[in-house]
Amino acid sequence: MQEILEEGAMQNWPYFKWEYLSVTLSYTGRQVEGQAEFLPRWVNGQELENWQHIPHYTTFLNQLGEEGWELVAISGSNLFFKRPKRWQASI
């Protein structure tokens, strides 16, 4: 780790910017195996078309995982994801 901190050693270090995604779940009013059913309804504040017809929220989450999104936080019915976005340092 010390060599990373030395002057000039960061020139070739891969830098990342992060992009974020928020998903809000909505209660469908149905029960599945005795549990309340929640489905993704909003992504970054925009309502998904036909959100009521998503087969199961895990299908949606697996699709996000395939696209490189990682779940980093949950707050109530809000799920927060991030993934790295490569960029070149301008220094």
PyMOL Python script that loads the backbone (N, CA, C, O; Angstrom):
from pymol import cmd

cmd.read_pdbstr("""\
ATOM      1  N   MET A   1       0.825  -1.197   0.000  1.00  0.00           N
ATOM      2  CA  MET A   1       0.000   0.000   0.000  1.00  0.00           C
ATOM      3  C   MET A   1       0.866   1.256   0.000  1.00  0.00           C
ATOM      4  O   MET A   1       0.482   2.274  -0.576  1.00  0.00           O
ATOM      5  N   GLN A   2       2.027   1.191   0.641  1.00  0.00           N
ATOM      6  CA  GLN A   2       2.900   2.352   0.723  1.00  0.00           C
ATOM      7  C   GLN A   2       3.308   2.841  -0.667  1.00  0.00           C
ATOM      8  O   GLN A   2       3.359   4.045  -0.915  1.00  0.00           O
ATOM      9  N   GLU A   3       3.600   1.895  -1.581  1.00  0.00           N
ATOM     10  CA  GLU A   3       4.028   2.316  -2.914  1.00  0.00           C
ATOM     11  C   GLU A   3       2.919   3.075  -3.662  1.00  0.00           C
ATOM     12  O   GLU A   3       3.214   3.897  -4.530  1.00  0.00           O
ATOM     13  N   ILE A   4       1.682   2.811  -3.340  1.00  0.00           N
ATOM     14  CA  ILE A   4       0.559   3.535  -3.956  1.00  0.00           C
ATOM     15  C   ILE A   4       0.566   4.986  -3.498  1.00  0.00           C
ATOM     16  O   ILE A   4       0.229   5.888  -4.264  1.00  0.00           O
ATOM     17  N   LEU A   5       0.946   5.203  -2.263  1.00  0.00           N
ATOM     18  CA  LEU A   5       0.911   6.536  -1.692  1.00  0.00           C
ATOM     19  C   LEU A   5       2.104   7.395  -2.084  1.00  0.00           C
ATOM     20  O   LEU A   5       2.070   8.616  -1.934  1.00  0.00           O
ATOM     21  N   GLU A   6       3.149   6.764  -2.582  1.00  0.00           N
ATOM     22  CA  GLU A   6       4.334   7.524  -2.958  1.00  0.00           C
ATOM     23  C   GLU A   6       4.043   8.434  -4.144  1.00  0.00           C
ATOM     24  O   GLU A   6       3.199   8.124  -4.985  1.00  0.00           O
ATOM     25  N   GLU A   7       4.735   9.539  -4.203  1.00  0.00           N
ATOM     26  CA  GLU A   7       4.527  10.526  -5.266  1.00  0.00           C
ATOM     27  C   GLU A   7       4.697   9.898  -6.644  1.00  0.00           C
ATOM     28  O   GLU A   7       5.688   9.222  -6.918  1.00  0.00           O
ATOM     29  N   GLY A   8       3.717  10.131  -7.496  1.00  0.00           N
ATOM     30  CA  GLY A   8       3.772   9.628  -8.860  1.00  0.00           C
ATOM     31  C   GLY A   8       3.253   8.221  -9.039  1.00  0.00           C
ATOM     32  O   GLY A   8       2.977   7.813 -10.167  1.00  0.00           O
ATOM     33  N   ALA A   9       3.112   7.471  -7.977  1.00  0.00           N
ATOM     34  CA  ALA A   9       2.677   6.082  -8.100  1.00  0.00           C
ATOM     35  C   ALA A   9       1.220   5.966  -8.534  1.00  0.00           C
ATOM     36  O   ALA A   9       0.816   4.912  -9.025  1.00  0.00           O
ATOM     37  N   MET A  10       0.426   7.010  -8.369  1.00  0.00           N
ATOM     38  CA  MET A  10      -0.988   6.953  -8.705  1.00  0.00           C
ATOM     39  C   MET A  10      -1.236   7.204 -10.200  1.00  0.00           C
ATOM     40  O   MET A  10      -2.377   7.101 -10.649  1.00  0.00           O
ATOM     41  N   GLN A  11      -0.211   7.526 -10.967  1.00  0.00           N
ATOM     42  CA  GLN A  11      -0.411   7.851 -12.377  1.00  0.00           C
ATOM     43  C   GLN A  11      -1.096   6.733 -13.153  1.00  0.00           C
ATOM     44  O   GLN A  11      -1.939   7.013 -14.006  1.00  0.00           O
ATOM     45  N   ASN A  12      -0.765   5.502 -12.887  1.00  0.00           N
ATOM     46  CA  ASN A  12      -1.337   4.384 -13.630  1.00  0.00           C
ATOM     47  C   ASN A  12      -2.433   3.659 -12.853  1.00  0.00           C
ATOM     48  O   ASN A  12      -2.930   2.624 -13.298  1.00  0.00           O
ATOM     49  N   TRP A  13      -2.800   4.181 -11.730  1.00  0.00           N
ATOM     50  CA  TRP A  13      -3.835   3.558 -10.899  1.00  0.00           C
ATOM     51  C   TRP A  13      -5.188   3.738 -11.590  1.00  0.00           C
ATOM     52  O   TRP A  13      -5.487   4.839 -12.052  1.00  0.00           O
ATOM     53  N   PRO A  14      -6.008   2.699 -11.674  1.00  0.00           N
ATOM     54  CA  PRO A  14      -7.314   2.859 -12.326  1.00  0.00           C
ATOM     55  C   PRO A  14      -8.257   3.684 -11.443  1.00  0.00           C
ATOM     56  O   PRO A  14      -8.505   3.338 -10.287  1.00  0.00           O
ATOM     57  N   TYR A  15      -8.762   4.751 -11.992  1.00  0.00           N
ATOM     58  CA  TYR A  15      -9.698   5.602 -11.273  1.00  0.00           C
ATOM     59  C   TYR A  15     -11.115   5.238 -11.685  1.00  0.00           C
ATOM     60  O   TYR A  15     -11.366   4.869 -12.833  1.00  0.00           O
ATOM     61  N   PHE A  16     -12.025   5.343 -10.750  1.00  0.00           N
ATOM     62  CA  PHE A  16     -13.412   5.048 -11.051  1.00  0.00           C
ATOM     63  C   PHE A  16     -14.296   6.206 -10.632  1.00  0.00           C
ATOM     64  O   PHE A  16     -14.094   6.820  -9.585  1.00  0.00           O
ATOM     65  N   LYS A  17     -15.252   6.482 -11.449  1.00  0.00           N
ATOM     66  CA  LYS A  17     -16.383   7.291 -11.044  1.00  0.00           C
ATOM     67  C   LYS A  17     -17.503   6.282 -10.827  1.00  0.00           C
ATOM     68  O   LYS A  17     -17.490   5.194 -11.402  1.00  0.00           O
ATOM     69  N   TRP A  18     -18.444   6.641 -10.015  1.00  0.00           N
ATOM     70  CA  TRP A  18     -19.562   5.736  -9.742  1.00  0.00           C
ATOM     71  C   TRP A  18     -20.824   6.300 -10.351  1.00  0.00           C
ATOM     72  O   TRP A  18     -21.040   7.512 -10.358  1.00  0.00           O
ATOM     73  N   GLU A  19     -21.648   5.419 -10.859  1.00  0.00           N
ATOM     74  CA  GLU A  19     -22.986   5.819 -11.244  1.00  0.00           C
ATOM     75  C   GLU A  19     -23.947   5.090 -10.317  1.00  0.00           C
ATOM     76  O   GLU A  19     -23.678   3.975  -9.872  1.00  0.00           O
ATOM     77  N   TYR A  20     -25.060   5.731 -10.037  1.00  0.00           N
ATOM     78  CA  TYR A  20     -25.991   5.233  -9.033  1.00  0.00           C
ATOM     79  C   TYR A  20     -27.373   5.017  -9.631  1.00  0.00           C
ATOM     80  O   TYR A  20     -27.758   5.654 -10.611  1.00  0.00           O
ATOM     81  N   LEU A  21     -28.096   4.108  -9.018  1.00  0.00           N
ATOM     82  CA  LEU A  21     -29.451   3.778  -9.445  1.00  0.00           C
ATOM     83  C   LEU A  21     -30.292   3.592  -8.193  1.00  0.00           C
ATOM     84  O   LEU A  21     -29.875   2.919  -7.250  1.00  0.00           O
ATOM     85  N   SER A  22     -31.466   4.183  -8.186  1.00  0.00           N
ATOM     86  CA  SER A  22     -32.382   3.959  -7.061  1.00  0.00           C
ATOM     87  C   SER A  22     -33.630   3.262  -7.579  1.00  0.00           C
ATOM     88  O   SER A  22     -34.149   3.602  -8.642  1.00  0.00           O
ATOM     89  N   VAL A  23     -34.100   2.290  -6.821  1.00  0.00           N
ATOM     90  CA  VAL A  23     -35.299   1.531  -7.164  1.00  0.00           C
ATOM     91  C   VAL A  23     -36.236   1.608  -5.969  1.00  0.00           C
ATOM     92  O   VAL A  23     -35.836   1.354  -4.833  1.00  0.00           O
ATOM     93  N   THR A  24     -37.480   1.961  -6.240  1.00  0.00           N
ATOM     94  CA  THR A  24     -38.488   2.007  -5.179  1.00  0.00           C
ATOM     95  C   THR A  24     -39.490   0.881  -5.415  1.00  0.00           C
ATOM     96  O   THR A  24     -40.061   0.743  -6.497  1.00  0.00           O
ATOM     97  N   LEU A  25     -39.685   0.086  -4.372  1.00  0.00           N
ATOM     98  CA  LEU A  25     -40.639  -1.013  -4.433  1.00  0.00           C
ATOM     99  C   LEU A  25     -42.023  -0.519  -4.041  1.00  0.00           C
ATOM    100  O   LEU A  25     -42.160   0.427  -3.266  1.00  0.00           O
ATOM    101  N   SER A  26     -43.048  -1.169  -4.585  1.00  0.00           N
ATOM    102  CA  SER A  26     -44.427  -0.811  -4.269  1.00  0.00           C
ATOM    103  C   SER A  26     -45.198  -2.075  -3.888  1.00  0.00           C
ATOM    104  O   SER A  26     -45.028  -3.125  -4.507  1.00  0.00           O
ATOM    105  N   TYR A  27     -46.032  -1.965  -2.884  1.00  0.00           N
ATOM    106  CA  TYR A  27     -46.865  -3.082  -2.444  1.00  0.00           C
ATOM    107  C   TYR A  27     -47.953  -3.320  -3.480  1.00  0.00           C
ATOM    108  O   TYR A  27     -48.635  -2.384  -3.896  1.00  0.00           O
ATOM    109  N   THR A  28     -48.115  -4.563  -3.894  1.00  0.00           N
ATOM    110  CA  THR A  28     -49.089  -4.897  -4.936  1.00  0.00           C
ATOM    111  C   THR A  28     -50.489  -5.145  -4.383  1.00  0.00           C
ATOM    112  O   THR A  28     -51.461  -5.169  -5.138  1.00  0.00           O
ATOM    113  N   GLY A  29     -50.595  -5.330  -3.060  1.00  0.00           N
ATOM    114  CA  GLY A  29     -51.887  -5.674  -2.474  1.00  0.00           C
ATOM    115  C   GLY A  29     -52.134  -7.170  -2.442  1.00  0.00           C
ATOM    116  O   GLY A  29     -53.181  -7.625  -1.982  1.00  0.00           O
ATOM    117  N   ARG A  30     -51.165  -7.934  -2.934  1.00  0.00           N
ATOM    118  CA  ARG A  30     -51.302  -9.393  -2.964  1.00  0.00           C
ATOM    119  C   ARG A  30     -50.369 -10.030  -1.938  1.00  0.00           C
ATOM    120  O   ARG A  30     -49.425  -9.408  -1.451  1.00  0.00           O
ATOM    121  N   GLN A  31     -50.663 -11.275  -1.630  1.00  0.00           N
ATOM    122  CA  GLN A  31     -49.815 -12.084  -0.761  1.00  0.00           C
ATOM    123  C   GLN A  31     -49.223 -13.225  -1.584  1.00  0.00           C
ATOM    124  O   GLN A  31     -49.918 -13.833  -2.398  1.00  0.00           O
ATOM    125  N   VAL A  32     -47.952 -13.511  -1.375  1.00  0.00           N
ATOM    126  CA  VAL A  32     -47.279 -14.624  -2.031  1.00  0.00           C
ATOM    127  C   VAL A  32     -46.646 -15.458  -0.936  1.00  0.00           C
ATOM    128  O   VAL A  32     -45.767 -14.994  -0.210  1.00  0.00           O
ATOM    129  N   GLU A  33     -47.102 -16.693  -0.825  1.00  0.00           N
ATOM    130  CA  GLU A  33     -46.610 -17.606   0.217  1.00  0.00           C
ATOM    131  C   GLU A  33     -46.692 -16.957   1.595  1.00  0.00           C
ATOM    132  O   GLU A  33     -45.772 -17.079   2.404  1.00  0.00           O
ATOM    133  N   GLY A  34     -47.800 -16.266   1.853  1.00  0.00           N
ATOM    134  CA  GLY A  34     -48.028 -15.654   3.154  1.00  0.00           C
ATOM    135  C   GLY A  34     -47.271 -14.359   3.391  1.00  0.00           C
ATOM    136  O   GLY A  34     -47.347 -13.786   4.478  1.00  0.00           O
ATOM    137  N   GLN A  35     -46.543 -13.893   2.388  1.00  0.00           N
ATOM    138  CA  GLN A  35     -45.762 -12.664   2.507  1.00  0.00           C
ATOM    139  C   GLN A  35     -46.358 -11.588   1.600  1.00  0.00           C
ATOM    140  O   GLN A  35     -46.859 -11.883   0.514  1.00  0.00           O
ATOM    141  N   ALA A  36     -46.297 -10.342   2.059  1.00  0.00           N
ATOM    142  CA  ALA A  36     -46.733  -9.223   1.222  1.00  0.00           C
ATOM    143  C   ALA A  36     -45.851  -9.168  -0.019  1.00  0.00           C
ATOM    144  O   ALA A  36     -44.632  -9.323   0.067  1.00  0.00           O
ATOM    145  N   GLU A  37     -46.475  -8.945  -1.172  1.00  0.00           N
ATOM    146  CA  GLU A  37     -45.721  -8.881  -2.424  1.00  0.00           C
ATOM    147  C   GLU A  37     -45.359  -7.429  -2.747  1.00  0.00           C
ATOM    148  O   GLU A  37     -46.217  -6.546  -2.782  1.00  0.00           O
ATOM    149  N   PHE A  38     -44.082  -7.217  -2.977  1.00  0.00           N
ATOM    150  CA  PHE A  38     -43.565  -5.915  -3.397  1.00  0.00           C
ATOM    151  C   PHE A  38     -42.873  -6.091  -4.735  1.00  0.00           C
ATOM    152  O   PHE A  38     -42.171  -7.078  -4.956  1.00  0.00           O
ATOM    153  N   LEU A  39     -43.073  -5.138  -5.621  1.00  0.00           N
ATOM    154  CA  LEU A  39     -42.422  -5.166  -6.928  1.00  0.00           C
ATOM    155  C   LEU A  39     -41.754  -3.823  -7.195  1.00  0.00           C
ATOM    156  O   LEU A  39     -42.199  -2.799  -6.677  1.00  0.00           O
ATOM    157  N   PRO A  40     -40.680  -3.814  -8.003  1.00  0.00           N
ATOM    158  CA  PRO A  40     -40.055  -2.548  -8.380  1.00  0.00           C
ATOM    159  C   PRO A  40     -41.046  -1.721  -9.191  1.00  0.00           C
ATOM    160  O   PRO A  40     -41.625  -2.208 -10.162  1.00  0.00           O
ATOM    161  N   ARG A  41     -41.237  -0.468  -8.785  1.00  0.00           N
ATOM    162  CA  ARG A  41     -42.187   0.392  -9.489  1.00  0.00           C
ATOM    163  C   ARG A  41     -41.512   1.620 -10.096  1.00  0.00           C
ATOM    164  O   ARG A  41     -41.871   2.051 -11.191  1.00  0.00           O
ATOM    165  N   TRP A  42     -40.539   2.179  -9.386  1.00  0.00           N
ATOM    166  CA  TRP A  42     -39.853   3.376  -9.872  1.00  0.00           C
ATOM    167  C   TRP A  42     -38.355   3.107  -9.952  1.00  0.00           C
ATOM    168  O   TRP A  42     -37.784   2.477  -9.062  1.00  0.00           O
ATOM    169  N   VAL A  43     -37.730   3.578 -11.007  1.00  0.00           N
ATOM    170  CA  VAL A  43     -36.282   3.526 -11.165  1.00  0.00           C
ATOM    171  C   VAL A  43     -35.824   4.953 -11.426  1.00  0.00           C
ATOM    172  O   VAL A  43     -36.235   5.589 -12.396  1.00  0.00           O
ATOM    173  N   ASN A  44     -34.970   5.436 -10.543  1.00  0.00           N
ATOM    174  CA  ASN A  44     -34.494   6.827 -10.612  1.00  0.00           C
ATOM    175  C   ASN A  44     -35.652   7.809 -10.762  1.00  0.00           C
ATOM    176  O   ASN A  44     -35.571   8.781 -11.513  1.00  0.00           O
ATOM    177  N   GLY A  45     -36.730   7.534 -10.031  1.00  0.00           N
ATOM    178  CA  GLY A  45     -37.869   8.447  -9.999  1.00  0.00           C
ATOM    179  C   GLY A  45     -38.843   8.315 -11.157  1.00  0.00           C
ATOM    180  O   GLY A  45     -39.847   9.027 -11.191  1.00  0.00           O
ATOM    181  N   GLN A  46     -38.581   7.433 -12.101  1.00  0.00           N
ATOM    182  CA  GLN A  46     -39.487   7.251 -13.230  1.00  0.00           C
ATOM    183  C   GLN A  46     -40.225   5.923 -13.091  1.00  0.00           C
ATOM    184  O   GLN A  46     -39.615   4.880 -12.858  1.00  0.00           O
ATOM    185  N   GLU A  47     -41.543   5.981 -13.238  1.00  0.00           N
ATOM    186  CA  GLU A  47     -42.352   4.772 -13.085  1.00  0.00           C
ATOM    187  C   GLU A  47     -42.114   3.822 -14.257  1.00  0.00           C
ATOM    188  O   GLU A  47     -42.104   4.231 -15.418  1.00  0.00           O
ATOM    189  N   LEU A  48     -41.922   2.537 -13.924  1.00  0.00           N
ATOM    190  CA  LEU A  48     -41.751   1.508 -14.947  1.00  0.00           C
ATOM    191  C   LEU A  48     -43.094   1.207 -15.601  1.00  0.00           C
ATOM    192  O   LEU A  48     -44.116   1.113 -14.921  1.00  0.00           O
ATOM    193  N   GLU A  49     -43.089   1.058 -16.916  1.00  0.00           N
ATOM    194  CA  GLU A  49     -44.305   0.635 -17.604  1.00  0.00           C
ATOM    195  C   GLU A  49     -44.611  -0.801 -17.202  1.00  0.00           C
ATOM    196  O   GLU A  49     -43.702  -1.621 -17.077  1.00  0.00           O
ATOM    197  N   ASN A  50     -45.868  -1.101 -17.004  1.00  0.00           N
ATOM    198  CA  ASN A  50     -46.318  -2.467 -16.673  1.00  0.00           C
ATOM    199  C   ASN A  50     -45.598  -3.061 -15.472  1.00  0.00           C
ATOM    200  O   ASN A  50     -45.336  -4.264 -15.443  1.00  0.00           O
ATOM    201  N   TRP A  51     -45.273  -2.239 -14.482  1.00  0.00           N
ATOM    202  CA  TRP A  51     -44.535  -2.726 -13.312  1.00  0.00           C
ATOM    203  C   TRP A  51     -45.289  -3.840 -12.591  1.00  0.00           C
ATOM    204  O   TRP A  51     -44.668  -4.681 -11.941  1.00  0.00           O
ATOM    205  N   GLN A  52     -46.621  -3.858 -12.696  1.00  0.00           N
ATOM    206  CA  GLN A  52     -47.421  -4.881 -12.010  1.00  0.00           C
ATOM    207  C   GLN A  52     -47.216  -6.271 -12.618  1.00  0.00           C
ATOM    208  O   GLN A  52     -47.600  -7.268 -12.007  1.00  0.00           O
ATOM    209  N   HIS A  53     -46.619  -6.350 -13.803  1.00  0.00           N
ATOM    210  CA  HIS A  53     -46.469  -7.625 -14.504  1.00  0.00           C
ATOM    211  C   HIS A  53     -45.058  -8.197 -14.444  1.00  0.00           C
ATOM    212  O   HIS A  53     -44.756  -9.175 -15.128  1.00  0.00           O
ATOM    213  N   ILE A  54     -44.192  -7.596 -13.634  1.00  0.00           N
ATOM    214  CA  ILE A  54     -42.865  -8.179 -13.419  1.00  0.00           C
ATOM    215  C   ILE A  54     -43.082  -9.478 -12.653  1.00  0.00           C
ATOM    216  O   ILE A  54     -43.735  -9.467 -11.610  1.00  0.00           O
ATOM    217  N   PRO A  55     -42.548 -10.611 -13.148  1.00  0.00           N
ATOM    218  CA  PRO A  55     -42.849 -11.905 -12.521  1.00  0.00           C
ATOM    219  C   PRO A  55     -42.485 -11.973 -11.034  1.00  0.00           C
ATOM    220  O   PRO A  55     -43.255 -12.514 -10.240  1.00  0.00           O
ATOM    221  N   HIS A  56     -41.351 -11.446 -10.656  1.00  0.00           N
ATOM    222  CA  HIS A  56     -40.914 -11.459  -9.256  1.00  0.00           C
ATOM    223  C   HIS A  56     -39.779 -10.459  -9.137  1.00  0.00           C
ATOM    224  O   HIS A  56     -39.016 -10.272 -10.084  1.00  0.00           O
ATOM    225  N   TYR A  57     -39.661  -9.819  -7.992  1.00  0.00           N
ATOM    226  CA  TYR A  57     -38.623  -8.794  -7.859  1.00  0.00           C
ATOM    227  C   TYR A  57     -37.221  -9.365  -8.011  1.00  0.00           C
ATOM    228  O   TYR A  57     -36.310  -8.646  -8.422  1.00  0.00           O
ATOM    229  N   THR A  58     -37.025 -10.648  -7.689  1.00  0.00           N
ATOM    230  CA  THR A  58     -35.682 -11.219  -7.852  1.00  0.00           C
ATOM    231  C   THR A  58     -35.288 -11.302  -9.324  1.00  0.00           C
ATOM    232  O   THR A  58     -34.105 -11.203  -9.651  1.00  0.00           O
ATOM    233  N   THR A  59     -36.258 -11.480 -10.213  1.00  0.00           N
ATOM    234  CA  THR A  59     -35.973 -11.460 -11.648  1.00  0.00           C
ATOM    235  C   THR A  59     -35.392 -10.104 -12.031  1.00  0.00           C
ATOM    236  O   THR A  59     -34.412 -10.021 -12.771  1.00  0.00           O
ATOM    237  N   PHE A  60     -36.004  -9.056 -11.522  1.00  0.00           N
ATOM    238  CA  PHE A  60     -35.552  -7.685 -11.780  1.00  0.00           C
ATOM    239  C   PHE A  60     -34.161  -7.459 -11.191  1.00  0.00           C
ATOM    240  O   PHE A  60     -33.291  -6.886 -11.847  1.00  0.00           O
ATOM    241  N   LEU A  61     -33.950  -7.910  -9.947  1.00  0.00           N
ATOM    242  CA  LEU A  61     -32.648  -7.731  -9.288  1.00  0.00           C
ATOM    243  C   LEU A  61     -31.547  -8.496 -10.009  1.00  0.00           C
ATOM    244  O   LEU A  61     -30.433  -7.993 -10.155  1.00  0.00           O
ATOM    245  N   ASN A  62     -31.854  -9.715 -10.460  1.00  0.00           N
ATOM    246  CA  ASN A  62     -30.860 -10.493 -11.200  1.00  0.00           C
ATOM    247  C   ASN A  62     -30.480  -9.801 -12.505  1.00  0.00           C
ATOM    248  O   ASN A  62     -29.320  -9.846 -12.914  1.00  0.00           O
ATOM    249  N   GLN A  63     -31.443  -9.165 -13.158  1.00  0.00           N
ATOM    250  CA  GLN A  63     -31.151  -8.418 -14.378  1.00  0.00           C
ATOM    251  C   GLN A  63     -30.207  -7.254 -14.074  1.00  0.00           C
ATOM    252  O   GLN A  63     -29.269  -7.004 -14.831  1.00  0.00           O
ATOM    253  N   LEU A  64     -30.451  -6.544 -12.973  1.00  0.00           N
ATOM    254  CA  LEU A  64     -29.551  -5.454 -12.592  1.00  0.00           C
ATOM    255  C   LEU A  64     -28.146  -5.980 -12.320  1.00  0.00           C
ATOM    256  O   LEU A  64     -27.162  -5.355 -12.714  1.00  0.00           O
ATOM    257  N   GLY A  65     -28.050  -7.131 -11.645  1.00  0.00           N
ATOM    258  CA  GLY A  65     -26.748  -7.738 -11.380  1.00  0.00           C
ATOM    259  C   GLY A  65     -26.006  -8.091 -12.665  1.00  0.00           C
ATOM    260  O   GLY A  65     -24.793  -7.906 -12.750  1.00  0.00           O
ATOM    261  N   GLU A  66     -26.722  -8.594 -13.655  1.00  0.00           N
ATOM    262  CA  GLU A  66     -26.120  -8.914 -14.950  1.00  0.00           C
ATOM    263  C   GLU A  66     -25.576  -7.663 -15.632  1.00  0.00           C
ATOM    264  O   GLU A  66     -24.626  -7.732 -16.411  1.00  0.00           O
ATOM    265  N   GLU A  67     -26.192  -6.512 -15.328  1.00  0.00           N
ATOM    266  CA  GLU A  67     -25.756  -5.247 -15.919  1.00  0.00           C
ATOM    267  C   GLU A  67     -24.661  -4.566 -15.091  1.00  0.00           C
ATOM    268  O   GLU A  67     -24.248  -3.448 -15.397  1.00  0.00           O
ATOM    269  N   GLY A  68     -24.196  -5.254 -14.037  1.00  0.00           N
ATOM    270  CA  GLY A  68     -23.088  -4.731 -13.244  1.00  0.00           C
ATOM    271  C   GLY A  68     -23.485  -3.920 -12.022  1.00  0.00           C
ATOM    272  O   GLY A  68     -22.616  -3.386 -11.333  1.00  0.00           O
ATOM    273  N   TRP A  69     -24.786  -3.815 -11.737  1.00  0.00           N
ATOM    274  CA  TRP A  69     -25.234  -3.047 -10.577  1.00  0.00           C
ATOM    275  C   TRP A  69     -25.086  -3.873  -9.308  1.00  0.00           C
ATOM    276  O   TRP A  69     -25.396  -5.064  -9.289  1.00  0.00           O
ATOM    277  N   GLU A  70     -24.613  -3.232  -8.257  1.00  0.00           N
ATOM    278  CA  GLU A  70     -24.436  -3.865  -6.950  1.00  0.00           C
ATOM    279  C   GLU A  70     -25.332  -3.151  -5.934  1.00  0.00           C
ATOM    280  O   GLU A  70     -25.310  -1.925  -5.827  1.00  0.00           O
ATOM    281  N   LEU A  71     -26.106  -3.923  -5.203  1.00  0.00           N
ATOM    282  CA  LEU A  71     -26.956  -3.357  -4.154  1.00  0.00           C
ATOM    283  C   LEU A  71     -26.066  -2.900  -3.009  1.00  0.00           C
ATOM    284  O   LEU A  71     -25.302  -3.692  -2.458  1.00  0.00           O
ATOM    285  N   VAL A  72     -26.164  -1.607  -2.646  1.00  0.00           N
ATOM    286  CA  VAL A  72     -25.293  -1.071  -1.602  1.00  0.00           C
ATOM    287  C   VAL A  72     -26.052  -0.580  -0.382  1.00  0.00           C
ATOM    288  O   VAL A  72     -25.453  -0.413   0.680  1.00  0.00           O
ATOM    289  N   ALA A  73     -27.362  -0.341  -0.503  1.00  0.00           N
ATOM    290  CA  ALA A  73     -28.118   0.142   0.659  1.00  0.00           C
ATOM    291  C   ALA A  73     -29.609  -0.090   0.439  1.00  0.00           C
ATOM    292  O   ALA A  73     -30.104  -0.113  -0.688  1.00  0.00           O
ATOM    293  N   ILE A  74     -30.302  -0.259   1.562  1.00  0.00           N
ATOM    294  CA  ILE A  74     -31.760  -0.364   1.572  1.00  0.00           C
ATOM    295  C   ILE A  74     -32.267   0.583   2.641  1.00  0.00           C
ATOM    296  O   ILE A  74     -31.758   0.597   3.761  1.00  0.00           O
ATOM    297  N   SER A  75     -33.267   1.370   2.297  1.00  0.00           N
ATOM    298  CA  SER A  75     -33.901   2.274   3.249  1.00  0.00           C
ATOM    299  C   SER A  75     -35.404   2.203   3.008  1.00  0.00           C
ATOM    300  O   SER A  75     -35.916   2.760   2.037  1.00  0.00           O
ATOM    301  N   GLY A  76     -36.103   1.510   3.905  1.00  0.00           N
ATOM    302  CA  GLY A  76     -37.538   1.314   3.713  1.00  0.00           C
ATOM    303  C   GLY A  76     -37.789   0.524   2.444  1.00  0.00           C
ATOM    304  O   GLY A  76     -37.291  -0.592   2.298  1.00  0.00           O
ATOM    305  N   SER A  77     -38.554   1.090   1.526  1.00  0.00           N
ATOM    306  CA  SER A  77     -38.838   0.417   0.258  1.00  0.00           C
ATOM    307  C   SER A  77     -37.925   0.900  -0.867  1.00  0.00           C
ATOM    308  O   SER A  77     -38.206   0.655  -2.040  1.00  0.00           O
ATOM    309  N   ASN A  78     -36.840   1.579  -0.519  1.00  0.00           N
ATOM    310  CA  ASN A  78     -35.897   2.089  -1.510  1.00  0.00           C
ATOM    311  C   ASN A  78     -34.615   1.255  -1.515  1.00  0.00           C
ATOM    312  O   ASN A  78     -34.018   0.992  -0.471  1.00  0.00           O
ATOM    313  N   LEU A  79     -34.216   0.852  -2.708  1.00  0.00           N
ATOM    314  CA  LEU A  79     -32.987   0.092  -2.898  1.00  0.00           C
ATOM    315  C   LEU A  79     -32.016   0.970  -3.673  1.00  0.00           C
ATOM    316  O   LEU A  79     -32.404   1.628  -4.638  1.00  0.00           O
ATOM    317  N   PHE A  80     -30.757   0.981  -3.255  1.00  0.00           N
ATOM    318  CA  PHE A  80     -29.752   1.819  -3.899  1.00  0.00           C
ATOM    319  C   PHE A  80     -28.628   0.937  -4.431  1.00  0.00           C
ATOM    320  O   PHE A  80     -28.104   0.074  -3.726  1.00  0.00           O
ATOM    321  N   PHE A  81     -28.272   1.173  -5.689  1.00  0.00           N
ATOM    322  CA  PHE A  81     -27.262   0.396  -6.385  1.00  0.00           C
ATOM    323  C   PHE A  81     -26.173   1.326  -6.914  1.00  0.00           C
ATOM    324  O   PHE A  81     -26.394   2.519  -7.117  1.00  0.00           O
ATOM    325  N   LYS A  82     -24.988   0.746  -7.133  1.00  0.00           N
ATOM    326  CA  LYS A  82     -23.929   1.495  -7.804  1.00  0.00           C
ATOM    327  C   LYS A  82     -23.121   0.530  -8.650  1.00  0.00           C
ATOM    328  O   LYS A  82     -23.123  -0.682  -8.435  1.00  0.00           O
ATOM    329  N   ARG A  83     -22.425   1.117  -9.628  1.00  0.00           N
ATOM    330  CA  ARG A  83     -21.481   0.351 -10.441  1.00  0.00           C
ATOM    331  C   ARG A  83     -20.381   1.299 -10.887  1.00  0.00           C
ATOM    332  O   ARG A  83     -20.621   2.493 -11.068  1.00  0.00           O
ATOM    333  N   PRO A  84     -19.179   0.776 -11.066  1.00  0.00           N
ATOM    334  CA  PRO A  84     -18.071   1.648 -11.470  1.00  0.00           C
ATOM    335  C   PRO A  84     -18.207   2.091 -12.914  1.00  0.00           C
ATOM    336  O   PRO A  84     -18.720   1.378 -13.777  1.00  0.00           O
ATOM    337  N   LYS A  85     -17.735   3.271 -13.126  1.00  0.00           N
ATOM    338  CA  LYS A  85     -17.683   3.829 -14.475  1.00  0.00           C
ATOM    339  C   LYS A  85     -16.236   4.255 -14.686  1.00  0.00           C
ATOM    340  O   LYS A  85     -15.755   5.159 -14.001  1.00  0.00           O
ATOM    341  N   ARG A  86     -15.546   3.631 -15.606  1.00  0.00           N
ATOM    342  CA  ARG A  86     -14.121   3.942 -15.818  1.00  0.00           C
ATOM    343  C   ARG A  86     -13.952   5.307 -16.419  1.00  0.00           C
ATOM    344  O   ARG A  86     -14.754   5.743 -17.246  1.00  0.00           O
ATOM    345  N   TRP A  87     -12.906   5.982 -16.003  1.00  0.00           N
ATOM    346  CA  TRP A  87     -12.588   7.293 -16.561  1.00  0.00           C
ATOM    347  C   TRP A  87     -11.092   7.489 -16.487  1.00  0.00           C
ATOM    348  O   TRP A  87     -10.405   6.808 -15.727  1.00  0.00           O
ATOM    349  N   GLN A  88     -10.596   8.403 -17.263  1.00  0.00           N
ATOM    350  CA  GLN A  88      -9.177   8.705 -17.275  1.00  0.00           C
ATOM    351  C   GLN A  88      -8.928   9.970 -16.453  1.00  0.00           C
ATOM    352  O   GLN A  88      -9.636  10.966 -16.601  1.00  0.00           O
ATOM    353  N   ALA A  89      -7.937   9.919 -15.606  1.00  0.00           N
ATOM    354  CA  ALA A  89      -7.575  11.098 -14.819  1.00  0.00           C
ATOM    355  C   ALA A  89      -7.028  12.170 -15.748  1.00  0.00           C
ATOM    356  O   ALA A  89      -6.300  11.868 -16.694  1.00  0.00           O
ATOM    357  N   SER A  90      -7.376  13.411 -15.482  1.00  0.00           N
ATOM    358  CA  SER A  90      -6.907  14.506 -16.339  1.00  0.00           C
ATOM    359  C   SER A  90      -5.631  15.129 -15.800  1.00  0.00           C
ATOM    360  O   SER A  90      -5.164  16.139 -16.327  1.00  0.00           O
ATOM    361  N   ILE A  91      -5.066  14.545 -14.764  1.00  0.00           N
ATOM    362  CA  ILE A  91      -3.854  15.102 -14.140  1.00  0.00           C
ATOM    363  C   ILE A  91      -2.625  14.541 -14.808  1.00  0.00           C
ATOM    364  O   ILE A  91      -1.505  14.884 -14.429  1.00  0.00           O
TER     365      ILE A  91
END
""", "prot")
cmd.dss("prot")
cmd.show_as("cartoon", "prot")
cmd.util.cbc("prot")
cmd.orient("prot")
